[in-house]
Each structure stands twice: as C-alpha cells, then as structure tokens.
Amino acid sequence: MNDSLRRFALGLYALWLLTTVLLILGKYTPFPTVPGVHDAVVFGAVILTLGGAGRLARDGYRRFVA
C-alpha cells in the first residue's frame, strides 16, 4: 500500500509540474492559455506547502519528545 500511495503522490506531483510549465508557456509565449491551469498550480502549491509544514511539525515533535 505504501508503494502505491507513493506512486500516486509522485504522479500528482508530475501533473502539478506539467501545469506549472503550461502556465509559464501560456503567460510568456504565444502558446494558448489552457483554462484552469492557474487554479491547478495554486491548489498544488497549497497542498505541497501544507504537506511540508505537516512534515516539519511531525519531525519537530519527534525531536522534542526524544
């Protein structure tokens, strides 16, 4: 189960990277802007930030307790 969850998370991360590239292409090149890309990039950034903050809190708690 852990491997499948990790693969799922890596797949979502790859999709977020793709939407980030599409956003940059749509903003700075003549490539057409795809609807919903900005929202997907913001949503992914929020999820990654919350996940990183949770991991820092968990690691900090473990160091505090140990």
Secondary structure, DSSP 8 states (H G I E B T S, - for coil): -HHHHHHHHHHHHHHHHHHHHHHHHHHHSSS---TTHHHHHHHHHHHHHHHHHHHHHHHHHHHHH-
